[in-house]
Amino acid sequence: MKLLVRLSLLSTALISACPLFAQTAEALPAVNSGDTAWVLISTALVMLMTLPGLALFYGGLVRKKNVLSILMQCAIMLCVISLQWVLFGYSLSFGPEKGFWGGLEWFALKGVGLEPYPAYAATIPHQLFMIFQAMFAVITPALIIGAFAERMKFSAFLLFGVLWSTFVYAPIAHWVWGIDGWLRNLGALDFAGGTVVHINAGIAAIVTAIVIGKRKGLDSPIRPHNLPFTVMGAGLLWFGWFGFNAGSALAANGIAVNAFVVTNTAAAAAGLTWALLEWLRNGKSTTLGVATGAVAGLVAITPAAGFVSIIPAMIIGMGVSILCFVMVDFVKPKLGYDDSLDAFGVHGIGGIWGALATGLFASKAVNSAGADGLFFGNPGLFLIQLKTVLVTIGYSFIMTLIIYKLVDMLIGVRAKDKEEAIGLDLTEHNEGAYTVL
């Protein structure tokens, strides 16, 4: 026994001393427990954003006869896209194939193991990176719900969500974040999804809102049925957004800390700005206004979180509230479209501003792996961000319209007038949120 122990120790010493073996060992990527723990927590935080965060935020804004339909749509996206993602969504979005999307080499997570994949994250398991990104893929089609709330059939939403995630989300994610994605190689910066998530979903929202048509009964104001739900949802979104943005550093490091701090700063600046705008216009600030402003600030800082410092974060937060306030309170009523819960007005406009603001305020002093923006001597980055925004708008607009028309042709999209009048909770799900109506 002693002889075996001595031989084992001797062999270990010889392997360590041999340069060939030492280089091989050093070349193997190592999993960092701290980074892994942080991204695991961040993944859970991003999941919380969809259910119950977004579900409550949107659910409180609709009429009480439709609240369960909103919760159900958010829940079903978590179920369906989680399965789509592990089967083929992740491979299409992040697979190694060059071109339009990533191909099917990683179908059903074949080759996606527990060791790091350095091209994406060098210190966490590849499967952890995959499931972290899954939560982004889940929330993106869920955001579109705010545009057609109270009038789309559940079956149509289910089919639309899967097709949209496959043919709109996956290609844009590949272009911006994937290996050899052409926008990534162009130099586009999107730290946590301002382009891939928010512009993408926002454009899909305005398309569906226009094509599906207005809700019945818009002649009289449709008021939120439960603002406490909405505020609770906003709080959960704010909380989860720390995982969304700081988790996108994919490590427990200084970039994560910066993203965490500027995320909170931008949300606070935006919430306060919206409250002040309401005060100036109406003489009173509203709870809904502060919640909406904070969410707009979170949207806008998303692409910039890992690249900007505190003062730019404040400017981004204040700027997005002004832009979204104008869109929601002035432009939308004039144009007359029914973006029910302002998915385009907040996520589309906020995402566009955030992506362009990244081109203005990004600094290599914050993140050496990023780039300097226009105000730091590099106007080229702003032009790249502008191109990325325009490409995303164009592709999402065209493909969303095609997918909507296809679903409408196959099974019909809009609920019947009688069903809409009764409410989707009863007609689509045969249940009610409240026992006393």
N, C-alpha and C positions, 0 to 999 in steps of 0.2 A: 504493500500500500504506500509506504513512504517513497519507494522507488517511482511509482506512478505519479505521485505529487511532484517529486523533483523533476521528472521528465516533462510534466505539464508546464511547470514554471520556466524550465529551460527553453521549451519551444516558444512560449509567449515572449520571452526576452529576445530570442533570435528573430522572431517575426517583427517585433518592434524595432530592432536594430537594423533590419534589412531595409534599405531605401526603397526598393520596389514595393514591398508590402506596405510600408509607411505611406507612400504616395497614394496607393490604392485606397487605403483606409481614409486618408484625408479627403480624397476625391468624392467619397460617398456622402451625399447630403444627410445631415443629421436632424432629427426631429427635436425642436426646442420645446420643452414642456410649458414654459411660460407663454410663449407665442400660441401654442396649441390651446391652452386653457382660455386665453383671451379670445381667440377666434371662435371657440366653442360657445362661449358666453355671448359673443356678438351675434352668432347665428341664431341663438334662441331669442335675442332681443329683436332681430329683424323679423323673425317669425311672429313675434308678439305684435308687430306693427300692423300686420294684416288681420289677425284674429287674436284678440278682440279690438285692437286699436282702430284700424280703418273701419271695421264693421260698426263700432259704436259711433265713431265720428260721423259717418254717412247715415247710419241708422237713426240717429237723433234728428237729422235734418229733414227726413221725409215725413209724410203723414203716417199716423199710427196704423193704418190699414196696410202699410207696405214695409214696416220696419223689419219683419222677419225675412222678407224676400231679400233685403240688403244683407242681413247677417248670413243668410243661406248662400248667397252668391260669393261672399268673401270666403266662407267655409269651404265651398266646393272648389274654389280656385286653389286653396291650400292642398286639398286632396288630389285633384286632377293634375295640376302642374307639378306637384311633387313626384308623381308617377311618370308623367311625360318627361321630366327632367332626367331621372335616373335611367330611363330607357333610351332616349335619343336626344332630348333637349340639350343636355350638357355637351354631348359630342358635337352637335350641330353648332353650338355657340363657341365652344372652346377647343374643339378637336384640332389635331395638328395639320389637317389638310388645308392647303392654301386655296384661296379663291373666294367664292360667294359665301360659303360657310365652312364649318370645320369637318364635315363629312361624318361618317358613321363608324370610324375606327374604334371609338370608345362606346359603342352600342352596349346598353345594359351594364355600363361601367367596366367593360372588359379592358384591362390594362390600367384602370384607375385604382391604384392600390393604397396602402397605408404608409408608403414612403413618400417623401416630398417630390414634387415635380418643379424643379428650380425655375423653369420658364415662367411660372406663375407665382409660386411662393416657395422659398428655399428652406423654410424651417418648420413647416406644418405638413401633416399628411395630405396627399393629393385628394383623398376622399373628403377631407375637411374643407378644403378649398371648394370642392364640388358642391357640398351641401350648403356652404355659406352662400354661394352664388345661386343656389336653388331658391333661397328665400327672396332674392331680388327678382327672380323670374316669376315667383308667385304673386308678389305685390303689384307688379306692373300691369297685368290685365285687370286686376282688382281695382286699380285706380280709375279705370275707364268707366266703371259702374256709375260714378257720379254724373256722367253725361246723360245716360238713358234711364236713370232710376225711375221706378214706378210704371214702366211701360214695356219692358222687354220680357218675352217669354223665357222661362228658365231653361228649357231645352235649347233655345236659340243661343242664349248666353253661354251655355256649356260648349256647344259646337264652335261658336265664335271664339271663345277664349282659347281653346286648344289650337285652332287654325291660326289665330293671331300670334300666339306664343311661338308657334313653329315657323311661320313664314314672315313674321315682322320682327319679333323680339330677337330670335336666334341670329338672323343675319346681321342686324345692327350691333348686337353684342359682340359678334365675331369681328366686325370691322373695327370697332373701337377698342376692344379688350383682348381679342384672340391673338394667338401666335400668328404673326405675319398679317394681321388685319390691316387693311390698306389705310384706314384713317389713323390707326395707332402708329403705323410706320410714317405717316405724314407728319406726325408730331402732335396729334390731337390729345388734349388733356381732359380726362373725365374721371376724377378720383373715385367717386362712389355712385355714379349713375345719373347725373344731370341730363345727359343726352340719351343714354340707353334706356333709362327708366322714365324720366319725367317729360322730356320733350316728346319722346316716342308715344307715351300714354296720352299726353295732352293733345297731340294732333289726332290720334285715334278718337279721342273724346269729342272734339269739335266735328269730326266727320260723322260719327254715329249720331250725335245730337241733331245735326241738320237733316240727315237722311231719314231718321226714324220719325221726326216731326215732334211737335209740341205735345205736352201733356194736356189732357182734357181739364177744363176748369181753370185755365190760367187767366181768365178775365178778372177773377178775384184773387187777391194775394194768397199764395200757398205758404203757410208758415211752418217752421220746424215744430215737430210734435214733442220733442224732449231735449231741450238744450243741455241739461245736465249730462245726458248721454254723450252729446257732442263734445262738451268740455272734457269729460273723462277720456273720450277717444283721443282728443288732441293731446292730453297729458301722456297717454300711453304712446302715441306717435312720437312725441318729443323724447320720451324716455328711450324708446326703441331706436330712435335715430342716432343715438350715441353708438350703438352697434353698427348701424348702417354706414356711418361715416368713419368713426374711429376704427371700427373693425376692418375697414377697407385698407388700412395700413398693413394688414395681414401679419402683424407682429406687435408685441407689447413694447413699443419704442417711442421715441420722441415725436415721430410723425403722427402716431396715434393720439398722443397727448395734445398736439397742436390741433388735430382734427376735432377732438372732443371739445376743446376750449372755443374754437371759432364757431363750431356748430351751435353751442349754447348762446354765444354772443350774437350771432346773426338772428337766431330765433327771437331772442329778447328784444333786439333793436327793431325787428319787423313787427312784433306784437305791439310794442309801444307806439310805433309810427302809425299803425292802423287805427289804434285807439285815438290818437291825436287827430288823424284825418277825419274820423267820424265826429269827434268833438267840434272840429272847425265847421264841418258841413251841417250837422244836425243838432249841435248843442249838447249831445250826450254820446258817451262811448258805450259800446255793447260788449257783452260777453262773447257773442258769436264773432264780433269783429276782432277781438284780441286773439281768439283761437284760430281764426282764419289767417290773420297776419303772422302768427307764430309758425303755422304750417307753411305759409309762403316763404318765410325766412329759411326754414329747414330745407325746402326744395331748392332755393337759390344757392345756398352754401354747399350743397351736395357735390357738385363737380369741382368746387374750389377748395374743399376742406383741407386737403393735404398740401396745398400750394400757397395759401395766403395767410397773412398775420391778422392781428386784432382789428386795427383801424379799417383795412379793406373789408373785413367781415362785417363791421358795423355799417359801412357804406352799402355793401351788398344787401344787408337786411333792410335798411331804410329804403333803398332804391326799389326793391321788389315789392314792398308794401304800396308804394306810390303807384307803380305800374299795374299791379293786380287790382288795387282799389279803383283805379280809373277804368280798367277793363270790366270789372264786375258791376260797378255802380253807374257807369256812363255808357260805355261802348256796347255792352250786351243788351241793355234795354233799347238802345237805338237801332241795333241790327235785328233784334227780335227773335233770335234763336233761343232754344230752351236747353241750355247746358245746366241741367237740374241743380247740381250741387257744385257747380263751378270747377269741374275737373280741368277744363281747358284754361279757365281764367286764373287758376292758381298753379296747377302743375305745368301746363303748356307755357304760359307766359313766364312763370317763375323759373322753369328749366331753361328757357331761351336766355333770359337775363343772366342766370347763373353761369351758363356756358360762355357767354360773351364776356362777362365780368372776370372769368378766369383768364381770358386773353388779355384783360387789362391789368389785373392785380397780381397774377402769379409771380412768385419770386424764388429764385434758386437759393436765396438765403434761408428760406423756409425749408425747401426740399431740393437738394442738389440733383435728385433724379428727375425733377420736373424741368421747367424752363422759365425764363423771365418773360413777363408780359409787356404790353405796350408802355405802361408807366414806369417800367424798369429797363427801357431801352430796346425792346424787341417787338416792333409792330408786326413782325411776321407771325407771331403766335396768335394775335387777334384775328388775322386773316384766315389762319388754319381753323380756329374755333368757329368763325363765321361760315366757312365752307362746311364744316361738320354739322352745324345747325341746319343749314340749307339742305344738305343731303338727307339728314334725318327727317326733316319736315316733308320733303318731296316723296321719299320712299314710304314713310308711314302713311301719308295721305293717300297715295295711290293704292297701296296694298290693302289698307283698311277698307277702302271703298269697294275693292274687288271682293274681299272676304265677306263683307256685309251683304253685298248683292247676291253672292253665292248662297249664303245661309238663308237669306230671304226667299230665294228661288226654291231651295230644297225643302225647308220646313216652315217658312214664315218667321219673321222676327218679332213683330209687335203683337201684344196681347189685344184681344177683341175689346171693343168699346165697353161692353157690359162687364167684362172681367176687370178692366181698368177702373171702372166706376166702383165695383165691389171692393177691389183691392187685391193685390197679388198674393198676400199672405193666405187668404182663403182659396182663391181660384187656382193658384199654382202649387200651394203646399198644404192646403186643407187644415190650417191651424191659425190661431190668432195670438197676438202678443199679450193682449189684455183681456181679462174676463169681463170687465165692465167697459163698454164702448161709449 
